[in-house]
């Protein structure tokens, strides 16, 4: 692309096309390197979970804010629905919870077309006085997932439409894998419910002090 950029020195339209491709490739490589490093750290047991106080609502607001530019560019609306938890101040690994939220939301936004919506929410489903079980949900009006793909959605480098993935960038195929690994490291669970052309729903359960 840099070579082509030099070749089209007098063609502003072609140069802009080259720069867009360079930017897209750079973002892909950046995401790929970070995800591979994170996977390596998880597999070697080098990732240390924090146990620090954080606020649940602030966490959700921070995750949504990170996607403001991306959703505005795509014409996708993110909404925060059903933020219901008696205990908003919890203890856990704020950084890694944010990473889980980022990876799941990134997947939802990526596969939602212009004019679509992505909604996230959480609710407290139980509490024993010391630990609250929080259910997080993410739903989008994207392309859905076939039943066959649901079985391997969390596998590394999984792409449902491999032919399409080769011609248009859809991510590294590691985001959901990382999210699942981190959730399980926190002794939580995650599942996806979806049918092709239906709205996929990600549901997470985490027990937090």
BALOKE-599467 format. One record per residue: residue number from 1; residue in one letter; x, y, z of N, C-alpha, C, CB in turn. Coordinates in steps of 0.05 Angstrom, whole numbers, plus 5000, padded with zeros to 4 digits. Glycine has a CB too. Example, Ala and Ser with C-alpha at 12.3 -4.5 7.8 and 13.67 -1.06 7.14 Angstrom:
- 1 / a / 5264 / 4886 / 5156 / 5246 / 4910 / 5156 / 5264 / 4934 / 5156 / 5226 / 4911 / 5181 .
- 2 / s / 5257 / 4955 / 5142 / 5273 / 4979 / 5143 / 5258 / 5001 / 5157 / 5282 / 4988 / 5114 .
This chain:
- 1 / x / 5016 / 4976 / 5000 / 5000 / 5000 / 5000 / 5017 / 5025 / 5000 / 4981 / 5000 / 5024 .
- 2 / x / 5039 / 5024 / 5015 / 5057 / 5048 / 5015 / 5070 / 5052 / 4988 / 5080 / 5044 / 5036 .
- 3 / x / 5076 / 5030 / 4974 / 5088 / 5032 / 4947 / 5067 / 5044 / 4928 / 5097 / 5004 / 4937 .
- 4 / x / 5042 / 5035 / 4930 / 5021 / 5046 / 4913 / 5016 / 5075 / 4919 / 4995 / 5030 / 4917 .
- 5 / x / 5019 / 5082 / 4945 / 5015 / 5110 / 4953 / 5036 / 5128 / 4938 / 5018 / 5113 / 4983 .
- 6 / x / 5060 / 5118 / 4936 / 5081 / 5133 / 4921 / 5074 / 5134 / 4891 / 5109 / 5120 / 4925 .
- 7 / x / 5064 / 5113 / 4880 / 5057 / 5112 / 4852 / 5036 / 5132 / 4844 / 5049 / 5084 / 4844 .
- 8 / x / 5016 / 5135 / 4862 / 4993 / 5153 / 4856 / 4997 / 5180 / 4869 / 4967 / 5140 / 4865 .
- 9 / x / 5021 / 5191 / 4867 / 5027 / 5217 / 4881 / 5009 / 5240 / 4871 / 5056 / 5224 / 4877 .
- 10 / x / 4999 / 5238 / 4847 / 4982 / 5260 / 4837 / 4952 / 5254 / 4837 / 4990 / 5267 / 4809 .
- 11 / x / 4945 / 5231 / 4848 / 4917 / 5222 / 4848 / 4906 / 5222 / 4877 / 4913 / 5195 / 4834 .
- 12 / x / 4893 / 5243 / 4885 / 4884 / 5246 / 4913 / 4864 / 5223 / 4921 / 4871 / 5273 / 4917 .
- 13 / x / 4847 / 5215 / 4902 / 4827 / 5195 / 4909 / 4840 / 5168 / 4914 / 4806 / 5192 / 4885 .
- 14 / x / 4859 / 5161 / 4896 / 4874 / 5135 / 4899 / 4891 / 5136 / 4925 / 4892 / 5130 / 4875 .
- 15 / x / 4903 / 5159 / 4931 / 4919 / 5161 / 4955 / 4902 / 5157 / 4980 / 4933 / 5188 / 4956 .
- 16 / x / 4878 / 5168 / 4980 / 4860 / 5165 / 5002 / 4852 / 5136 / 5006 / 4835 / 5183 / 4999 .
- 17 / x / 4847 / 5122 / 4984 / 4840 / 5094 / 4984 / 4863 / 5078 / 4996 / 4834 / 5083 / 4956 .
- 18 / x / 4888 / 5084 / 4989 / 4911 / 5070 / 4999 / 4914 / 5075 / 5029 / 4937 / 5079 / 4985 .
- 19 / x / 4910 / 5101 / 5038 / 4912 / 5107 / 5066 / 4891 / 5093 / 5083 / 4910 / 5138 / 5070 .
- 20 / x / 4867 / 5091 / 5072 / 4845 / 5076 / 5086 / 4853 / 5047 / 5090 / 4819 / 5078 / 5071 .
- 21 / x / 4865 / 5035 / 5069 / 4874 / 5007 / 5071 / 4896 / 5004 / 5091 / 4882 / 4997 / 5043 .
- 22 / x / 4915 / 5023 / 5091 / 4937 / 5022 / 5110 / 4927 / 5024 / 5139 / 4957 / 5045 / 5104 .
- 23 / x / 4908 / 5042 / 5143 / 4896 / 5046 / 5170 / 4882 / 5020 / 5179 / 4876 / 5070 / 5170 .
- 24 / x / 4866 / 5008 / 5161 / 4851 / 4984 / 5168 / 4871 / 4961 / 5174 / 4833 / 4976 / 5145 .
- 25 / x / 4891 / 4959 / 5158 / 4911 / 4937 / 5162 / 4926 / 4942 / 5189 / 4931 / 4936 / 5139 .
- 26 / x / 4933 / 4967 / 5195 / 4947 / 4973 / 5220 / 4930 / 4966 / 5244 / 4954 / 5003 / 5221 .
- 27 / x / 4904 / 4972 / 5242 / 4886 / 4966 / 5265 / 4883 / 4936 / 5268 / 4858 / 4979 / 5260 .
- 28 / x / 4882 / 4921 / 5246 / 4880 / 4892 / 5247 / 4905 / 4880 / 5260 / 4876 / 4881 / 5219 .
- 29 / x / 4929 / 4889 / 5251 / 4954 / 4879 / 5262 / 4957 / 4886 / 5292 / 4978 / 4890 / 5247 .
- 30 / x / 4949 / 4910 / 5299 / 4950 / 4919 / 5327 / 4932 / 4900 / 5344 / 4941 / 4948 / 5330 .
- 31 / x / 4908 / 4895 / 5335 / 4889 / 4878 / 5350 / 4900 / 4850 / 5351 / 4861 / 4878 / 5337 .
- 32 / x / 4911 / 4840 / 5329 / 4921 / 4813 / 5327 / 4944 / 4808 / 5347 / 4930 / 4806 / 5299 .
- 33 / x / 4963 / 4827 / 5347 / 4986 / 4824 / 5365 / 4978 / 4825 / 5394 / 5007 / 4847 / 5359 .
- 34 / x / 4960 / 4844 / 5401 / 4951 / 4846 / 5428 / 4936 / 4820 / 5437 / 4932 / 4870 / 5431 .
- 35 / x / 4919 / 4810 / 5419 / 4903 / 4786 / 5426 / 4921 / 4761 / 5429 / 4882 / 4781 / 5405 .
- 36 / x / 4941 / 4759 / 5411 / 4959 / 4736 / 5413 / 4975 / 4737 / 5438 / 4977 / 4735 / 5388 .
- 37 / x / 4984 / 4761 / 5446 / 5000 / 4764 / 5470 / 4982 / 4758 / 5495 / 5011 / 4793 / 5473 .
- 38 / x / 4957 / 4767 / 5494 / 4939 / 4761 / 5516 / 4933 / 4731 / 5519 / 4913 / 4776 / 5513 .
- 39 / x / 4929 / 4718 / 5496 / 4925 / 4689 / 5496 / 4949 / 4675 / 5507 / 4919 / 4679 / 5467 .
- 40 / x / 4973 / 4683 / 5499 / 4997 / 4671 / 5509 / 5000 / 4674 / 5539 / 5022 / 4683 / 5495 .
- 41 / x / 4993 / 4698 / 5549 / 4995 / 4703 / 5578 / 4975 / 4686 / 5593 / 4990 / 4733 / 5584 .
- 42 / x / 4951 / 4683 / 5582 / 4930 / 4667 / 5595 / 4939 / 4638 / 5596 / 4904 / 4669 / 5580 .
- 43 / x / 4949 / 4627 / 5574 / 4957 / 4600 / 5573 / 4981 / 4593 / 5591 / 4964 / 4592 / 5544 .
- 44 / x / 4998 / 4613 / 5596 / 5021 / 4609 / 5613 / 5015 / 4616 / 5642 / 5045 / 4626 / 5603 .
- 45 / x / 4991 / 4626 / 5647 / 4983 / 4632 / 5674 / 4995 / 4658 / 5685 / 4990 / 4610 / 5693 .
- 46 / x / 5003 / 4676 / 5666 / 5017 / 4700 / 5675 / 4997 / 4723 / 5680 / 5037 / 4709 / 5654 .
- 47 / x / 4972 / 4721 / 5672 / 4953 / 4742 / 5677 / 4943 / 4741 / 5706 / 4929 / 4740 / 5657 .
- 48 / x / 4947 / 4762 / 5720 / 4939 / 4764 / 5748 / 4913 / 4780 / 5751 / 4961 / 4776 / 5766 .
- 49 / x / 4892 / 4768 / 5761 / 4867 / 4782 / 5765 / 4869 / 4800 / 5790 / 4844 / 4763 / 5769 .
- 50 / x / 4858 / 4825 / 5787 / 4858 / 4844 / 5809 / 4834 / 4838 / 5827 / 4858 / 4873 / 5799 .
- 51 / x / 4836 / 4847 / 5852 / 4814 / 4846 / 5870 / 4811 / 4874 / 5883 / 4818 / 4823 / 5892 .
- 52 / x / 4800 / 4892 / 5867 / 4798 / 4920 / 5876 / 4769 / 4929 / 5874 / 4817 / 4938 / 5859 .
- 53 / x / 4762 / 4950 / 5890 / 4734 / 4960 / 5888 / 4730 / 4974 / 5862 / 4729 / 4980 / 5912 .
- 54 / x / 4705 / 4971 / 5851 / 4697 / 4985 / 5827 / 4667 / 4988 / 5827 / 4707 / 4970 / 5801 .
- 55 / x / 4657 / 5006 / 5810 / 4628 / 5011 / 5808 / 4617 / 5000 / 5782 / 4622 / 5041 / 5810 .
- 56 / x / 4596 / 4984 / 5784 / 4585 / 4970 / 5762 / 4575 / 4989 / 5740 / 4562 / 4952 / 5771 .
- 57 / x / 4561 / 5010 / 5747 / 4551 / 5029 / 5728 / 4574 / 5044 / 5714 / 4532 / 5049 / 5741 .
- 58 / x / 4594 / 5051 / 5729 / 4617 / 5065 / 5717 / 4631 / 5047 / 5697 / 4637 / 5074 / 5739 .
- 59 / x / 4632 / 5021 / 5703 / 4645 / 5002 / 5685 / 4629 / 5001 / 5658 / 4646 / 4974 / 5697 .
- 60 / x / 4603 / 4999 / 5660 / 4587 / 4997 / 5635 / 4589 / 5023 / 5619 / 4557 / 4992 / 5642 .
- 61 / x / 4589 / 5046 / 5633 / 4592 / 5072 / 5619 / 4619 / 5075 / 5605 / 4588 / 5095 / 5639 .
- 62 / x / 4640 / 5065 / 5618 / 4666 / 5066 / 5606 / 4668 / 5049 / 5581 / 4688 / 5058 / 5626 .
- 63 / x / 4657 / 5025 / 5582 / 4658 / 5007 / 5559 / 4642 / 5019 / 5536 / 4646 / 4979 / 5567 .
- 64 / x / 4619 / 5030 / 5541 / 4603 / 5042 / 5519 / 4617 / 5066 / 5507 / 4575 / 5051 / 5530 .
- 65 / x / 4630 / 5082 / 5524 / 4644 / 5106 / 5515 / 4666 / 5100 / 5495 / 4655 / 5122 / 5538 .
- 66 / x / 4679 / 5077 / 5498 / 4701 / 5070 / 5480 / 4692 / 5065 / 5452 / 4714 / 5045 / 5491 .
- 67 / x / 4666 / 5059 / 5448 / 4655 / 5053 / 5422 / 4640 / 5076 / 5409 / 4637 / 5029 / 5423 .
- 68 / x / 4641 / 5100 / 5422 / 4626 / 5123 / 5412 / 4633 / 5130 / 5383 / 4631 / 5147 / 5430 .
- 69 / x / 4659 / 5132 / 5377 / 4668 / 5140 / 5350 / 4661 / 5118 / 5330 / 4698 / 5145 / 5350 .
- 70 / x / 4666 / 5093 / 5337 / 4661 / 5070 / 5319 / 4631 / 5068 / 5312 / 4671 / 5045 / 5331 .
- 71 / x / 4614 / 5070 / 5332 / 4585 / 5068 / 5326 / 4574 / 5092 / 5311 / 4570 / 5064 / 5352 .
- 72 / x / 4585 / 5115 / 5316 / 4576 / 5139 / 5302 / 4584 / 5137 / 5272 / 4589 / 5165 / 5314 .
- 73 / x / 4607 / 5126 / 5267 / 4616 / 5123 / 5239 / 4600 / 5102 / 5225 / 4646 / 5114 / 5239 .
- 74 / x / 4592 / 5080 / 5239 / 4576 / 5059 / 5226 / 4546 / 5064 / 5226 / 4581 / 5033 / 5241 .
- 75 / x / 4538 / 5084 / 5242 / 4509 / 5089 / 5244 / 4494 / 5068 / 5260 / 4497 / 5090 / 5216 .
- 76 / x / 4508 / 5058 / 5281 / 4497 / 5038 / 5299 / 4492 / 5051 / 5326 / 4516 / 5013 / 5302 .
- 77 / x / 4469 / 5045 / 5338 / 4462 / 5057 / 5364 / 4467 / 5037 / 5387 / 4432 / 5066 / 5364 .
- 78 / x / 4482 / 5046 / 5408 / 4486 / 5029 / 5432 / 4468 / 5040 / 5454 / 4516 / 5029 / 5440 .
- 79 / x / 4453 / 5022 / 5466 / 4436 / 5031 / 5489 / 4442 / 5014 / 5513 / 4407 / 5029 / 5481 .
- 80 / x / 4440 / 5026 / 5537 / 4443 / 5012 / 5562 / 4416 / 5007 / 5574 / 4462 / 5028 / 5582 .
- 81 / x / 4408 / 4982 / 5574 / 4381 / 4975 / 5584 / 4383 / 4958 / 5609 / 4365 / 4960 / 5562 .
- 82 / x / 4363 / 4961 / 5626 / 4360 / 4943 / 5649 / 4385 / 4942 / 5666 / 4353 / 4915 / 5641 .
- 83 / x / 4394 / 4965 / 5676 / 4417 / 4966 / 5694 / 4407 / 4964 / 5723 / 4434 / 4993 / 5690 .
- 84 / x / 4402 / 4939 / 5731 / 4389 / 4934 / 5757 / 4406 / 4917 / 5775 / 4361 / 4922 / 5753 .
- 85 / x / 4418 / 4928 / 5795 / 4434 / 4913 / 5814 / 4433 / 4928 / 5841 / 4463 / 4909 / 5804 .
- 86 / x / 4425 / 4914 / 5861 / 4424 / 4927 / 5888 / 4452 / 4935 / 5897 / 4411 / 4908 / 5909 .
- 87 / x / 4471 / 4918 / 5890 / 4499 / 4923 / 5897 / 4515 / 4932 / 5873 / 4512 / 4897 / 5910 .
- 88 / x / 4519 / 4958 / 5871 / 4534 / 4970 / 5849 / 4564 / 4971 / 5854 / 4523 / 4998 / 5843 .
- 89 / x / 4571 / 4972 / 5880 / 4599 / 4974 / 5887 / 4609 / 4946 / 5894 / 4603 / 4993 / 5911 .
- 90 / x / 4627 / 4936 / 5877 / 4636 / 4908 / 5879 / 4666 / 4907 / 5880 / 4625 / 4892 / 5856 .
- 91 / x / 4677 / 4883 / 5883 / 4706 / 4878 / 5883 / 4713 / 4858 / 5861 / 4716 / 4868 / 5911 .
- 92 / x / 4732 / 4866 / 5845 / 4740 / 4848 / 5823 / 4762 / 4860 / 5806 / 4716 / 4841 / 5806 .
- 93 / x / 4766 / 4848 / 5783 / 4787 / 4857 / 5765 / 4775 / 4876 / 5744 / 4802 / 4833 / 5751 .
- 94 / x / 4774 / 4902 / 5751 / 4761 / 4922 / 5734 / 4772 / 4922 / 5706 / 4765 / 4950 / 5747 .
- 95 / x / 4799 / 4920 / 5703 / 4812 / 4921 / 5677 / 4803 / 4897 / 5660 / 4843 / 4920 / 5680 .
- 96 / x / 4803 / 4873 / 5671 / 4795 / 4850 / 5656 / 4765 / 4848 / 5650 / 4805 / 4825 / 5670 .
- 97 / x / 4749 / 4858 / 5669 / 4720 / 4860 / 5664 / 4715 / 4879 / 5640 / 4705 / 4869 / 5689 .
- 98 / x / 4731 / 4901 / 5640 / 4728 / 4920 / 5617 / 4736 / 4907 / 5591 / 4745 / 4944 / 5622 .
- 99 / x / 4757 / 4890 / 5592 / 4767 / 4876 / 5568 / 4746 / 4857 / 5558 / 4793 / 4862 / 5573 .
- 100 / x / 4733 / 4843 / 5576 / 4711 / 4824 / 5568 / 4689 / 4840 / 5555 / 4700 / 4809 / 5593 .
- 101 / x / 4681 / 4862 / 5567 / 4660 / 4878 / 5556 / 4667 / 4889 / 5529 / 4653 / 4901 / 5575 .
- 102 / x / 4692 / 4898 / 5526 / 4702 / 4909 / 5501 / 4700 / 4888 / 5479 / 4730 / 4920 / 5503 .
- 103 / x / 4710 / 4864 / 5484 / 4711 / 4843 / 5464 / 4683 / 4835 / 5455 / 4726 / 4819 / 5475 .
- 104 / x / 4665 / 4832 / 5474 / 4637 / 4824 / 5467 / 4623 / 4846 / 5452 / 4622 / 4816 / 5492 .
- 105 / x / 4626 / 4871 / 5461 / 4613 / 4894 / 5448 / 4625 / 4898 / 5420 / 4616 / 4919 / 5465 .
- 106 / x / 4651 / 4895 / 5418 / 4665 / 4898 / 5392 / 4653 / 4878 / 5372 / 4695 / 4894 / 5395 .
- 107 / x / 4649 / 4854 / 5380 / 4638 / 4833 / 5363 / 4610 / 4841 / 5354 / 4637 / 4806 / 5377 .
- 108 / x / 4594 / 4851 / 5373 / 4566 / 4859 / 5367 / 4565 / 4882 / 5347 / 4551 / 4866 / 5393 .
- 109 / x / 4581 / 4903 / 5352 / 4582 / 4926 / 5335 / 4592 / 4919 / 5307 / 4599 / 4949 / 5347 .
- 110 / x / 4612 / 4902 / 5306 / 4625 / 4895 / 5281 / 4605 / 4881 / 5262 / 4648 / 4876 / 5286 .
- 111 / x / 4587 / 4865 / 5273 / 4568 / 4850 / 5256 / 4540 / 4861 / 5256 / 4567 / 4821 / 5265 .
- 112 / x / 4537 / 4887 / 5264 / 4512 / 4901 / 5262 / 4513 / 4922 / 5240 / 4504 / 4913 / 5290 .
- 113 / x / 4494 / 4921 / 5222 / 4495 / 4940 / 5200 / 4484 / 4967 / 5207 / 4479 / 4929 / 5177 .
- 114 / x / 4489 / 4987 / 5190 / 4480 / 5014 / 5194 / 4450 / 5014 / 5200 / 4486 / 5031 / 5169 .
- 115 / x / 4443 / 5030 / 5221 / 4415 / 5032 / 5229 / 4407 / 5011 / 5250 / 4397 / 5029 / 5205 .
- 116 / x / 4425 / 4992 / 5255 / 4420 / 4971 / 5275 / 4425 / 4981 / 5304 / 4437 / 4947 / 5270 .
- 117 / x / 4419 / 4964 / 5323 / 4423 / 4972 / 5351 / 4438 / 4949 / 5366 / 4396 / 4978 / 5364 .
- 118 / x / 4452 / 4958 / 5386 / 4465 / 4940 / 5405 / 4457 / 4948 / 5433 / 4497 / 4940 / 5402 .
- 119 / x / 4446 / 4930 / 5449 / 4438 / 4937 / 5476 / 4453 / 4920 / 5496 / 4408 / 4934 / 5479 .
- 120 / x / 4462 / 4933 / 5517 / 4475 / 4918 / 5539 / 4461 / 4924 / 5565 / 4505 / 4926 / 5541 .
- 121 / x / 4463 / 4905 / 5584 / 4450 / 4909 / 5609 / 4460 / 4890 / 5630 / 4420 / 4907 / 5607 .
- 122 / x / 4453 / 4894 / 5654 / 4461 / 4875 / 5676 / 4439 / 4875 / 5697 / 4488 / 4882 / 5688 .
- 123 / x / 4438 / 4853 / 5712 / 4419 / 4852 / 5735 / 4431 / 4833 / 5756 / 4391 / 4843 / 5726 .
- 124 / x / 4424 / 4838 / 5780 / 4433 / 4821 / 5802 / 4413 / 4799 / 5806 / 4437 / 4837 / 5829 .
- 125 / x / 4422 / 4774 / 5803 / 4403 / 4752 / 5804 / 4403 / 4738 / 5831 / 4409 / 4732 / 5783 .
- 126 / x / 4424 / 4742 / 5848 / 4424 / 4731 / 5875 / 4446 / 4744 / 5891 / 4427 / 4700 / 5874 .
- 127 / x / 4444 / 4741 / 5918 / 4465 / 4751 / 5936 / 4463 / 4736 / 5962 / 4462 / 4782 / 5940 .
- 128 / x / 4486 / 4727 / 5972 / 4486 / 4712 / 5997 / 4496 / 4729 / 6021 / 4503 / 4687 / 5995 .
- 129 / x / 4497 / 4756 / 6016 / 4506 / 4774 / 6037 / 4536 / 4780 / 6034 / 4501 / 4762 / 6064 .
- 130 / x / 4550 / 4764 / 6019 / 4579 / 4769 / 6015 / 4586 / 4770 / 5986 / 4595 / 4747 / 6029 .
- 131 / x / 4572 / 4755 / 5969 / 4577 / 4753 / 5940 / 4551 / 4757 / 5925 / 4591 / 4727 / 5933 .
- 132 / x / 4552 / 4774 / 5905 / 4529 / 4779 / 5887 / 4534 / 4766 / 5860 / 4524 / 4809 / 5884 .
- 133 / x / 4514 / 4751 / 5850 / 4516 / 4740 / 5823 / 4503 / 4759 / 5804 / 4502 / 4711 / 5822 .
- 134 / x / 4520 / 4769 / 5785 / 4511 / 4789 / 5766 / 4508 / 4776 / 5738 / 4530 / 4813 / 5765 .
- 135 / x / 4485 / 4781 / 5726 / 4481 / 4772 / 5698 / 4485 / 4796 / 5679 / 4452 / 4759 / 5695 .
- 136 / x / 4503 / 4793 / 5661 / 4508 / 4813 / 5640 / 4496 / 4802 / 5614 / 4538 / 4820 / 5637 .
- 137 / x / 4483 / 4820 / 5599 / 4472 / 4812 / 5573 / 4479 / 4832 / 5551 / 4441 / 4809 / 5575 .
- 138 / x / 4484 / 4822 / 5527 / 4490 / 4838 / 5504 / 4474 / 4827 / 5481 / 4521 / 4839 / 5498 .
- 139 / x / 4457 / 4844 / 5469 / 4440 / 4835 / 5446 / 4445 / 4855 / 5423 / 4410 / 4834 / 5454 .
- 140 / x / 4446 / 4844 / 5399 / 4449 / 4862 / 5376 / 4430 / 4853 / 5353 / 4478 / 4862 / 5365 .
- 141 / x / 4424 / 4871 / 5335 / 4407 / 4865 / 5312 / 4424 / 4858 / 5288 / 4388 / 4889 / 5306 .
- 142 / x / 4446 / 4845 / 5293 / 4465 / 4838 / 5272 / 4456 / 4813 / 5256 / 4492 / 4833 / 5283 .
- 143 / x / 4476 / 4800 / 5243 / 4470 / 4779 / 5224 / 4463 / 4752 / 5237 / 4494 / 4775 / 5206 .
- 144 / x / 4465 / 4750 / 5263 / 4459 / 4725 / 5277 / 4481 / 4704 / 5273 / 4432 / 4715 / 5267 .
- 145 / x / 4477 / 4681 / 5285 / 4496 / 4659 / 5283 / 4481 / 4633 / 5279 / 4514 / 4657 / 5308 .
- 146 / x / 4490 / 4617 / 5261 / 4478 / 4591 / 5256 / 4483 / 4573 / 5280 / 4488 / 4578 / 5230 .
- 147 / x / 4466 / 4552 / 5283 / 4469 / 4533 / 5305 / 4496 / 4519 / 5303 / 4446 / 4513 / 5305 .
- 148 / x / 4505 / 4514 / 5278 / 4531 / 4501 / 5275 / 4554 / 4518 / 5285 / 4535 / 4494 / 5245 .
- 149 / x / 4552 / 4544 / 5279 / 4574 / 4562 / 5288 / 4574 / 4566 / 5318 / 4572 / 4589 / 5273 .
- 150 / x / 4550 / 4566 / 5331 / 4549 / 4570 / 5359 / 4566 / 4550 / 5375 / 4520 / 4567 / 5369 .
- 151 / x / 4570 / 4526 / 5364 / 4586 / 4506 / 5377 / 4616 / 4512 / 5377 / 4581 / 4479 / 5364 .
- 152 / x / 4624 / 4530 / 5358 / 4653 / 4536 / 5356 / 4658 / 4566 / 5358 / 4664 / 4525 / 5331 .
- 153 / x / 4638 / 4582 / 5366 / 4641 / 4611 / 5367 / 4663 / 4621 / 5385 / 4615 / 4623 / 5376 .
- 154 / x / 4670 / 4605 / 5406 / 4691 / 4613 / 5424 / 4718 / 4601 / 5417 / 4683 / 4606 / 5452 .
- 155 / x / 4719 / 4586 / 5395 / 4745 / 4574 / 5387 / 4763 / 4596 / 5375 / 4740 / 4551 / 5366 .
- 156 / x / 4789 / 4593 / 5379 / 4808 / 4612 / 5369 / 4806 / 4614 / 5338 / 4837 / 4605 / 5377 .
- 157 / x / 4806 / 4638 / 5328 / 4805 / 4644 / 5299 / 4780 / 4635 / 5285 / 4829 / 4632 / 5286 .
- 158 / x / 4759 / 4630 / 5301 / 4733 / 4622 / 5288 / 4721 / 4644 / 5272 / 4714 / 4611 / 5310 .
- 159 / x / 4713 / 4639 / 5248 / 4698 / 4657 / 5231 / 4676 / 4642 / 5218 / 4717 / 4671 / 5210 .
- 160 / x / 4651 / 4652 / 5220 / 4629 / 4636 / 5209 / 4630 / 4636 / 5179 / 4602 / 4648 / 5219 .
- 161 / x / 4632 / 4660 / 5166 / 4632 / 4661 / 5137 / 4661 / 4665 / 5129 / 4614 / 4684 / 5127 .
- 162 / x / 4676 / 4643 / 5126 / 4704 / 4644 / 5120 / 4710 / 4657 / 5093 / 4717 / 4617 / 5121 .
- 163 / x / 4692 / 4653 / 5074 / 4696 / 4665 / 5047 / 4695 / 4695 / 5050 / 4675 / 4655 / 5027 .
- 164 / x / 4675 / 4705 / 5065 / 4672 / 4734 / 5068 / 4695 / 4745 / 5085 / 4646 / 4740 / 5082 .
- 165 / x / 4704 / 4730 / 5105 / 4726 / 4739 / 5122 / 4751 / 4744 / 5107 / 4731 / 4720 / 5145 .
- 166 / x / 4755 / 4730 / 5085 / 4779 / 4733 / 5069 / 4779 / 4759 / 5052 / 4784 / 4709 / 5051 .
- 167 / x / 4755 / 4769 / 5046 / 4752 / 4792 / 5029 / 4746 / 4818 / 5044 / 4732 / 4787 / 5008 .
- 168 / x / 4736 / 4816 / 5068 / 4730 / 4840 / 5084 / 4737 / 4835 / 5113 / 4700 / 4848 / 5081 .
- 169 / x / 4752 / 4853 / 5124 / 4762 / 4849 / 5152 / 4739 / 4847 / 5172 / 4781 / 4872 / 5160 .
- 170 / x / 4738 / 4825 / 5187 / 4718 / 4822 / 5207 / 4730 / 4816 / 5235 / 4699 / 4799 / 5200 .
- 171 / x / 4756 / 4820 / 5237 / 4769 / 4816 / 5263 / 4788 / 4792 / 5263 / 4748 / 4812 / 5284 .
- 172 / x / 4801 / 4787 / 5285 / 4821 / 4767 / 5287 / 4810 / 4739 / 5294 / 4841 / 4774 / 5308 .
- 173 / x / 4785 / 4738 / 5303 / 4773 / 4713 / 5311 / 4783 / 4704 / 5338 / 4780 / 4692 / 5291 .
- 174 / x / 4795 / 4723 / 5354 / 4805 / 4717 / 5381 / 4790 / 4731 / 5403 / 4835 / 4724 / 5382 .
- 175 / x / 4774 / 4751 / 5396 / 4761 / 4767 / 5417 / 4743 / 4751 / 5435 / 4745 / 4789 / 5404 .
- 176 / x / 4726 / 4735 / 5424 / 4708 / 4719 / 5440 / 4723 / 4697 / 5455 / 4686 / 4706 / 5422 .
- 177 / x / 4744 / 4686 / 5443 / 4761 / 4666 / 5457 / 4773 / 4678 / 5482 / 4783 / 4656 / 5438 .
- 178 / x / 4784 / 4702 / 5479 / 4796 / 4715 / 5503 / 4775 / 4721 / 5524 / 4809 / 4742 / 5494 .
- 179 / x / 4752 / 4731 / 5515 / 4730 / 4737 / 5534 / 4723 / 4712 / 5550 / 4706 / 4748 / 5520 .
- 180 / x / 4719 / 4690 / 5537 / 4711 / 4665 / 5550 / 4733 / 4655 / 5569 / 4706 / 4643 / 5529 .
- 181 / x / 4758 / 4657 / 5561 / 4781 / 4649 / 5578 / 4782 / 4665 / 5604 / 4807 / 4651 / 5563 .
- 182 / x / 4778 / 4692 / 5601 / 4778 / 4709 / 5624 / 4755 / 4704 / 5643 / 4778 / 4739 / 5615 .
- 183 / x / 4731 / 4700 / 5631 / 4707 / 4694 / 5647 / 4711 / 4669 / 5663 / 4682 / 4692 / 5629 .
- 184 / x / 4721 / 4648 / 5650 / 4725 / 4623 / 5664 / 4747 / 4625 / 5685 / 4733 / 4601 / 5644 .
- 185 / x / 4767 / 4642 / 5680 / 4787 / 4647 / 5701 / 4775 / 4660 / 5725 / 4810 / 4665 / 5689 .
- 186 / x / 4753 / 4675 / 5721 / 4738 / 4688 / 5743 / 4716 / 4669 / 5754 / 4726 / 4714 / 5734 .
- 187 / x / 4717 / 4644 / 5745 / 4697 / 4624 / 5753 / 4669 / 4631 / 5745 / 4698 / 4620 / 5784 .
- 188 / x / 4667 / 4645 / 5722 / 4641 / 4652 / 5711 / 4634 / 4635 / 5687 / 4641 / 4681 / 5704 .
- 189 / x / 4610 / 4641 / 5675 / 4601 / 4627 / 5651 / 4592 / 4646 / 5630 / 4578 / 4607 / 5659 .
- 190 / x / 4592 / 4638 / 5605 / 4582 / 4654 / 5583 / 4569 / 4635 / 5563 / 4605 / 4671 / 5569 .
- 191 / x / 4547 / 4644 / 5552 / 4533 / 4628 / 5531 / 4522 / 4647 / 5510 / 4511 / 4610 / 5543 .
- 192 / x / 4516 / 4637 / 5486 / 4504 / 4652 / 5465 / 4479 / 4638 / 5456 / 4524 / 4656 / 5441 .
- 193 / x / 4458 / 4653 / 5451 / 4434 / 4643 / 5440 / 4428 / 4658 / 5414 / 4409 / 4645 / 5460 .
- 194 / x / 4425 / 4644 / 5392 / 4421 / 4657 / 5367 / 4413 / 4637 / 5346 / 4446 / 4673 / 5358 .
- 195 / x / 4398 / 4647 / 5326 / 4393 / 4632 / 5302 / 4399 / 4650 / 5279 / 4363 / 4621 / 5301 .
- 196 / x / 4406 / 4638 / 5256 / 4413 / 4654 / 5233 / 4391 / 4675 / 5227 / 4418 / 4636 / 5208 .
- 197 / x / 4399 / 4699 / 5223 / 4381 / 4722 / 5217 / 4365 / 4730 / 5242 / 4361 / 4714 / 5195 .
- 198 / x / 4372 / 4720 / 5265 / 4359 / 4728 / 5290 / 4378 / 4744 / 5306 / 4348 / 4704 / 5306 .
- 199 / x / 4369 / 4756 / 5328 / 4385 / 4773 / 5345 / 4402 / 4756 / 5364 / 4368 / 4793 / 5360 .
- 200 / x / 4428 / 4755 / 5362 / 4445 / 4740 / 5380 / 4445 / 4753 / 5408 / 4473 / 4737 / 5370 .
- 201 / x / 4444 / 4736 / 5429 / 4445 / 4746 / 5456 / 4468 / 4733 / 5471 / 4418 / 4741 / 5471 .
- 202 / x / 4486 / 4749 / 5482 / 4507 / 4738 / 5499 / 4499 / 4742 / 5528 / 4535 / 4753 / 5493 .
- 203 / x / 4501 / 4720 / 5544 / 4494 / 4722 / 5572 / 4517 / 4712 / 5589 / 4468 / 4705 / 5577 .
- 204 / x / 4526 / 4730 / 5608 / 4548 / 4723 / 5625 / 4538 / 4722 / 5654 / 4571 / 4744 / 5622 .
- 205 / x / 4548 / 4704 / 5669 / 4543 / 4703 / 5698 / 4570 / 4704 / 5713 / 4527 / 4677 / 5706 .
- 206 / x / 4572 / 4723 / 5731 / 4596 / 4726 / 5747 / 4589 / 4730 / 5776 / 4614 / 4749 / 5736 .
- 207 / x / 4603 / 4716 / 5794 / 4599 / 4720 / 5823 / 4621 / 4739 / 5832 / 4599 / 4693 / 5839 .
- 208 / x / 4612 / 4762 / 5843 / 4631 / 4783 / 5852 / 4626 / 4791 / 5881 / 4630 / 4808 / 5833 .
- 209 / x / 4647 / 4795 / 5896 / 4644 / 4803 / 5924 / 4636 / 4832 / 5925 / 4671 / 4798 / 5939 .
